[in-house]
Amino acid sequence: MSDGSSASIAHSAPRGPSPSALLQAGKLLAAVLAIAVLPLLFTDNYWQSTLIVCAINVLLALGLDLVLGYAGQLNLGQSAFYGLGAYISTLLITRLGVPYWGAFLLGMFGAGLAGVALSVFGVRLRGHYLAIASLGFAVITYQILLNWIGLTQGPLGIYAIPPPPPLALPGLPVIAFAHPANMFYLIAGFTLLAYLLLDAMLRSPIGEALTAVREDEISAASLGINCAAWKVFAFGIGAAFAGAAGCFYASFVGTLVPDAFFITESFTILAMVIVGGMGTLIGPVWGAILLTILPELLRGIGDLRLVLYGLALTLVVMLMPGGLVQAAQAILRRLGPRRAARSSP
Amino acid sequence: MSTAASLAPSTQAATAASLLEASGLSKNFGGVRAVRTTSFTVRQGTVLAVIGPNGAGKSTLINLLTGVHAPDAGRVVFAGTDVTVLPPHKRARLGLARTFQKIRLFRQLSVLDNVIAGFHIRHRIPAWQYVVHGSAFRQARADTRREALELLEFVGLTGQSEAAAGSLAYGQQRMLEIARALALQPRLLLLDEPAAGLNPAEVDHLLGYLSQLRARGLTLLVVEHNMELVMNLADHILVMHHGEPLFSGTPAEVQGNPAVISAYLGEDPP
């Protein structure tokens, strides 16, 4: 049986699209449609802003998932990379007059570089020790943003940060990103691109190497896998994603204060990844969406919402340790035994 | 140490015959001298077995050869390269594959994915195709998968390719670890007590597989307690005792050596 299947793969692979490729294309189409339609369904400013925050949080969660879910490194520094991206790009724009997209790239690069630096220093640390080191990095970064008043204006904040410059495509009306729907298209589009990039990388030998590092470093090294290098790689990409999210955040909100990047933000992102299902790519997407929308929906019941939020989190972790995605897979498996048979454990 | 000195000028000539050269290896842990001035050679296409009672320094020796520990003195030359201070993953890249005494599989991953992970150093896909999968990528993936399935067929795990590695029976896990190491296409396969925990029937199977590998010309270094396996497989045996080489010779010579027998039976050598 295995002979037959391997032979068919060897023949069909270079030729036409396989059923799994068609399924992938279908899912991609659904995602594009959802991104296109959502701002048309939710037309008021409040919900469009929530959609934007959703897209930013998905980007943050994807970045953390690469480090935590694939490379297996407990990183609590995501809030710092988020803040670095926001402040680097904003300061370049407001102080030095760097064009928006140049500042965006530099903010992303700066955050990624910080991720590389943290992982180079923390490369011998594992589990709790790495978590504490990365949390320390987040605390230090927050304190610098708060107290280096000459540069960041500290708690006074930076105001009137411009949105991305309008985009003039030939044959189309000018797209102004001051409008939240357009801003959503921009950020969600970028996030989708980031997702596709990660997905392609993780289905290549890169994903195999990272997973091997997560599962057993000594074993991975015996196969010629350079564990330290792969951890640095994951940290760098994951931090760059957070940096991009920070750039978008600053130009969307228009105001920057250090409190947006306090260490609790790291835990919120961590919760998104865990609730959604780490080690899958679609899990953190749903986790980020759920944990962004849920607090907004619960806003009507006042402070009680924090209790409900905490309860929901605890229940998910206790009852669905693999996150929403694994729970959904388990349900699908029960409904149709063949449907989810090939999904990874 | 004199062997190391005499080897140095003629490394080229030495590698023609010897694949792995350990000279004057020593390693202390605190006051414990785990390995002392141990020298040996593994020749291309042969099987060297290292035996010795518990605490003889076999595990430390393995760790020195694979790069888990750095030796206090001495050096290791593999395939003409001095690897004494190289980390494990670089030794693997030079063609030194290993299995573990205490099995270390990726237990959560499928049996097939465990073997595919062993192909890491052999991928020859253009880097940009890791992100944009082109036809070269798909062809390479299909080839890897086919080769991995062939390796599973060789160790008799064809039917379990989609099962989680951790769910396999103990003996099957041992075989999977060997298949994963073979995926590196190693020049030397180092087996750390491959028969430990196997029943006699499984040991016979293992002996069959390893004999096939030897017949294909693969060089093996086997650390093992199981004398049936050692005597039937090894071309050469190194007996360790109290961290030092006690005796080295062919299986027949080892079996007839009174010092070896007394080391195993716990008597003082005559």
Boltz contact constraints between the chains, C-beta under 6 A:
constraints:
  - contact:
      token1: [A, 2]
      token2: [B, 149]
      max_distance: 6.0
  - contact:
      token1: [A, 2]
      token2: [B, 158]
      max_distance: 6.0
  - contact:
      token1: [A, 2]
      token2: [B, 161]
      max_distance: 6.0
  - contact:
      token1: [A, 6]
      token2: [B, 146]
      max_distance: 6.0
  - contact:
      token1: [A, 6]
      token2: [B, 149]
      max_distance: 6.0
  - contact:
      token1: [A, 9]
      token2: [B, 142]
      max_distance: 6.0
  - contact:
      token1: [A, 10]
      token2: [B, 142]
      max_distance: 6.0
  - contact:
      token1: [A, 10]
      token2: [B, 146]
      max_distance: 6.0
  - contact:
      token1: [A, 13]
      token2: [B, 138]
      max_distance: 6.0
  - contact:
      token1: [A, 13]
      token2: [B, 142]
      max_distance: 6.0
  - contact:
      token1: [A, 14]
      token2: [B, 135]
      max_distance: 6.0
  - contact:
      token1: [A, 14]
      token2: [B, 138]
      max_distance: 6.0
  - contact:
      token1: [A, 14]
      token2: [B, 139]
      max_distance: 6.0
  - contact:
      token1: [A, 200]
      token2: [B, 131]
      max_distance: 6.0
  - contact:
      token1: [A, 201]
      token2: [B, 130]
      max_distance: 6.0
  - contact:
      token1: [A, 204]
      token2: [B, 130]
      max_distance: 6.0
  - contact:
      token1: [A, 205]
      token2: [B, 123]
      max_distance: 6.0
  - contact:
      token1: [A, 206]
      token2: [B, 130]
      max_distance: 6.0
  - contact:
      token1: [A, 208]
      token2: [B, 117]
      max_distance: 6.0
  - contact:
      token1: [A, 209]
      token2: [B, 120]
      max_distance: 6.0
  - contact:
      token1: [A, 212]
      token2: [B, 117]
      max_distance: 6.0
  - contact:
      token1: [A, 215]
      token2: [B, 106]
      max_distance: 6.0
  - contact:
      token1: [A, 216]
      token2: [B, 104]
      max_distance: 6.0
  - contact:
      token1: [A, 219]
      token2: [B, 104]
      max_distance: 6.0
  - contact:
      token1: [A, 221]
      token2: [B, 88]
      max_distance: 6.0
  - contact:
      token1: [A, 221]
      token2: [B, 89]
      max_distance: 6.0
  - contact:
      token1: [A, 222]
      token2: [B, 88]
      max_distance: 6.0
  - contact:
      token1: [A, 222]
      token2: [B, 92]
      max_distance: 6.0
  - contact:
      token1: [A, 222]
      token2: [B, 98]
      max_distance: 6.0
  - contact:
      token1: [A, 223]
      token2: [B, 92]
      max_distance: 6.0
  - contact:
      token1: [A, 223]
      token2: [B, 117]
      max_distance: 6.0
  - contact:
      token1: [A, 223]
      token2: [B, 118]
      max_distance: 6.0
  - contact:
      token1: [A, 223]
      token2: [B, 120]
      max_distance: 6.0
  - contact:
      token1: [A, 224]
      token2: [B, 89]
      max_distance: 6.0
  - contact:
      token1: [A, 224]
      token2: [B, 92]
      max_distance: 6.0
  - contact:
      token1: [A, 224]
      token2: [B, 93]
      max_distance: 6.0
  - contact:
      token1: [A, 224]
      token2: [B, 120]
      max_distance: 6.0
  - contact:
      token1: [A, 224]
      token2: [B, 121]
      max_distance: 6.0
  - contact:
      token1: [A, 225]
      token2: [B, 89]
      max_distance: 6.0
  - contact:
      token1: [A, 225]
      token2: [B, 120]
      max_distance: 6.0
  - contact:
      token1: [A, 226]
      token2: [B, 89]
      max_distance: 6.0
  - contact:
      token1: [A, 345]
      token2: [B, 164]
      max_distance: 6.0
